[in-house]
Amino acid sequence: MKQGLLATAAIAASLALAGCATSPGYGNSGYGNSGYGGGYNNRPANCYDCGTVTRIEAVGGNTNPNIAGPLIGGVVGAVAAKELARRNTDSSGRRNVAIGAGAVGGAVAGNAIQNRVEGSGQYNVHVRMQDGRTTVVSQSDLGGIQEGAYVRVQNGRAYVY
């Protein structure tokens, strides 16, 4: 029984220590960074379409304040709340509170819908490619891209790599 327990402990210790070993190609591989999450260490050596984001510019988009969405949403919310309150309560105070809450909720929903329909604009993503070239791609969403991120540019769009 003790031998089985010792063998199990020895195997567990071996596996734990194996997880600490440095994999070939990582660590001090000539990029000047040997720490965990070394950034450059995980990058392919010859990726023609890969590079680092140097700048992100927000361009376009609607700069006018949203009026139609919140207004229409508020009216629809108030009417719906009035109908529900009319059916479910006899108190005029509760009806008024329900109508007010419906109008506010409808206005918030209408604003969100208008923002989604009109979009938030475009982004120009400036990328310095691995071979020294620079390129700019325009896209409607960033998909997690930040300045300094390593990306792959394909089909006129940058993707986190």
C-alpha positions as a Python dict, from the first residue, in 0.01 Angstrom:
ca = {
    (1, 'M'): (0, 0, 0),
    (2, 'K'): (282, 241, 92),
    (3, 'Q'): (473, 157, -228),
    (4, 'G'): (166, 242, -441),
    (5, 'L'): (125, 572, -255),
    (6, 'L'): (495, 654, -299),
    (7, 'A'): (481, 569, -670),
    (8, 'T'): (175, 791, -716),
    (9, 'A'): (347, 1077, -531),
    (10, 'A'): (663, 1035, -743),
    (11, 'I'): (459, 1045, -1066),
    (12, 'A'): (267, 1353, -951),
    (13, 'A'): (593, 1530, -860),
    (14, 'S'): (746, 1441, -1198),
    (15, 'L'): (445, 1581, -1382),
    (16, 'A'): (448, 1899, -1175),
    (17, 'L'): (817, 1956, -1247),
    (18, 'A'): (770, 1880, -1617),
    (19, 'G'): (525, 2170, -1636),
    (20, 'C'): (803, 2405, -1524),
    (21, 'A'): (1043, 2309, -1803),
    (22, 'T'): (1113, 2559, -2079),
    (23, 'S'): (990, 2457, -2421),
    (24, 'P'): (1237, 2471, -2711),
    (25, 'G'): (1213, 2793, -2911),
    (26, 'Y'): (1091, 3000, -2618),
    (27, 'G'): (1272, 3170, -2340),
    (28, 'N'): (1587, 3346, -2449),
    (29, 'S'): (1538, 3300, -2823),
    (30, 'G'): (1715, 3607, -2954),
    (31, 'Y'): (1426, 3852, -2917),
    (32, 'G'): (1562, 3997, -2593),
    (33, 'N'): (1270, 3893, -2376),
    (34, 'S'): (1288, 3573, -2177),
    (35, 'G'): (999, 3626, -1935),
    (36, 'Y'): (657, 3466, -1936),
    (37, 'G'): (424, 3606, -2200),
    (38, 'G'): (726, 3742, -2382),
    (39, 'G'): (516, 3877, -2668),
    (40, 'Y'): (758, 3832, -2957),
    (41, 'N'): (832, 3474, -2861),
    (42, 'N'): (494, 3349, -2976),
    (43, 'R'): (513, 3516, -3317),
    (44, 'P'): (590, 3327, -3633),
    (45, 'A'): (932, 3405, -3779),
    (46, 'N'): (817, 3468, -4137),
    (47, 'C'): (461, 3602, -4140),
    (48, 'Y'): (423, 3833, -4438),
    (49, 'D'): (76, 3952, -4329),
    (50, 'C'): (160, 4009, -3960),
    (51, 'G'): (255, 4324, -3774),
    (52, 'T'): (208, 4547, -3472),
    (53, 'V'): (-69, 4807, -3435),
    (54, 'T'): (94, 5149, -3402),
    (55, 'R'): (-216, 5370, -3395),
    (56, 'I'): (-596, 5347, -3401),
    (57, 'E'): (-804, 5641, -3524),
    (58, 'A'): (-1179, 5669, -3481),
    (59, 'V'): (-1324, 5824, -3796),
    (60, 'G'): (-1675, 5893, -3918),
    (61, 'G'): (-1976, 5800, -3716),
    (62, 'N'): (-2277, 6009, -3630),
    (63, 'T'): (-2191, 6319, -3428),
    (64, 'N'): (-2554, 6437, -3404),
    (65, 'P'): (-2739, 6366, -3081),
    (66, 'N'): (-2993, 6085, -3085),
    (67, 'I'): (-3346, 6228, -3080),
    (68, 'A'): (-3572, 6002, -3284),
    (69, 'G'): (-3482, 5674, -3113),
    (70, 'P'): (-3539, 5786, -2754),
    (71, 'L'): (-3850, 5986, -2848),
    (72, 'I'): (-4021, 5702, -3033),
    (73, 'G'): (-3906, 5447, -2775),
    (74, 'G'): (-4041, 5663, -2492),
    (75, 'V'): (-4382, 5697, -2654),
    (76, 'V'): (-4406, 5325, -2730),
    (77, 'G'): (-4291, 5238, -2377),
    (78, 'A'): (-4544, 5474, -2217),
    (79, 'V'): (-4832, 5339, -2427),
    (80, 'A'): (-4741, 4979, -2354),
    (81, 'A'): (-4704, 5049, -1982),
    (82, 'K'): (-5037, 5235, -1972),
    (83, 'E'): (-5215, 4938, -2129),
    (84, 'L'): (-5050, 4690, -1890),
    (85, 'A'): (-5124, 4907, -1587),
    (86, 'R'): (-5487, 4957, -1695),
    (87, 'R'): (-5536, 4579, -1698),
    (88, 'N'): (-5345, 4500, -1376),
    (89, 'T'): (-5422, 4772, -1121),
    (90, 'D'): (-5703, 4999, -1005),
    (91, 'S'): (-5471, 5258, -846),
    (92, 'S'): (-5414, 5573, -1051),
    (93, 'G'): (-5085, 5632, -867),
    (94, 'R'): (-4952, 5293, -972),
    (95, 'R'): (-5067, 5357, -1328),
    (96, 'N'): (-4876, 5687, -1338),
    (97, 'V'): (-4561, 5526, -1201),
    (98, 'A'): (-4591, 5243, -1456),
    (99, 'I'): (-4638, 5491, -1743),
    (100, 'G'): (-4333, 5693, -1630),
    (101, 'A'): (-4120, 5381, -1595),
    (102, 'G'): (-4237, 5255, -1935),
    (103, 'A'): (-4149, 5587, -2097),
    (104, 'V'): (-3799, 5590, -1943),
    (105, 'G'): (-3736, 5224, -2032),
    (106, 'G'): (-3863, 5279, -2386),
    (107, 'A'): (-3641, 5586, -2430),
    (108, 'V'): (-3333, 5393, -2316),
    (109, 'A'): (-3417, 5103, -2546),
    (110, 'G'): (-3487, 5340, -2838),
    (111, 'N'): (-3151, 5512, -2787),
    (112, 'A'): (-2969, 5177, -2786),
    (113, 'I'): (-3150, 5064, -3099),
    (114, 'Q'): (-3068, 5388, -3281),
    (115, 'N'): (-2701, 5359, -3184),
    (116, 'R'): (-2686, 5002, -3313),
    (117, 'V'): (-2859, 5087, -3642),
    (118, 'E'): (-2647, 5394, -3715),
    (119, 'G'): (-2325, 5229, -3600),
    (120, 'S'): (-2042, 5389, -3409),
    (121, 'G'): (-1832, 5476, -3710),
    (122, 'Q'): (-1513, 5340, -3856),
    (123, 'Y'): (-1163, 5285, -3726),
    (124, 'N'): (-840, 5331, -3918),
    (125, 'V'): (-594, 5075, -3782),
    (126, 'H'): (-229, 5159, -3860),
    (127, 'V'): (-6, 4850, -3867),
    (128, 'R'): (374, 4824, -3899),
    (129, 'M'): (427, 4493, -4072),
    (130, 'Q'): (706, 4254, -3973),
    (131, 'D'): (906, 4337, -4286),
    (132, 'G'): (896, 4713, -4212),
    (133, 'R'): (606, 4813, -4438),
    (134, 'T'): (320, 5014, -4293),
    (135, 'T'): (-44, 4970, -4385),
    (136, 'V'): (-375, 5118, -4278),
    (137, 'V'): (-697, 4918, -4274),
    (138, 'S'): (-1040, 5064, -4215),
    (139, 'Q'): (-1292, 4853, -4026),
    (140, 'S'): (-1616, 4908, -3837),
    (141, 'D'): (-1521, 4720, -3520),
    (142, 'L'): (-1192, 4655, -3345),
    (143, 'G'): (-1260, 4300, -3225),
    (144, 'G'): (-1022, 4332, -2930),
    (145, 'I'): (-745, 4514, -3120),
    (146, 'Q'): (-545, 4767, -2917),
    (147, 'E'): (-238, 4975, -2986),
    (148, 'G'): (67, 4752, -2955),
    (149, 'A'): (-129, 4436, -3038),
    (150, 'Y'): (18, 4182, -3279),
    (151, 'V'): (-225, 4135, -3569),
    (152, 'R'): (-260, 3960, -3903),
    (153, 'V'): (-397, 4166, -4193),
    (154, 'Q'): (-617, 3967, -4429),
    (155, 'N'): (-888, 4070, -4674),
    (156, 'G'): (-853, 4438, -4579),
    (157, 'R'): (-908, 4376, -4208),
    (158, 'A'): (-681, 4332, -3904),
    (159, 'Y'): (-732, 4033, -3672),
    (160, 'V'): (-567, 3969, -3335),
    (161, 'Y'): (-309, 3698, -3396),
}
